[in-house]
Amino acid sequence: MPSAHISEHLANERTFLAFLRTAISLLTFGISINRFSLFLIQQQKLEHGRVMFGMVRAEQAGLGMILAGAVLMVFALVRFQSTGRSIEAQTFSPKTGFAVVASAIIVLSSITALWLFRT
């Protein structure tokens, strides 16, 4: 028997797919930063081990973005399943914590990108 809340489930799925695209973008951007930093090191335009904000090397920043993409994907999956159950039980209420975490990941990724392309 089909759900009485089809449009809500479809909206939930669209939101999940948007987070999936964002997570994939973070993963590919992290790989790009990592590889680009190695290229800059080989071209002697970036010192090996150069730190960002006094604590992270460019290679580690790329790996951090890959990790951020993976974490975002896990959070998105958990949120998708939780929202689906809430829609079916008609107990859905918006939760802002997930949006704050996702926004923080994107802002940190943007700062990383600005730092990398500054060199």
Secondary structure, DSSP 8 states (H G I E B T S, - for coil): ---TTHHHHHHHHHHHHHHHHHHHHHHHHHHHHHHHHHHHHHTTSS-TT-EETTTEEHHHHHHHHHHHHHHHHHHHHHHHHHHHHHHHHT-----SHHHHHHHHHHHHHHHHHHHHHH-
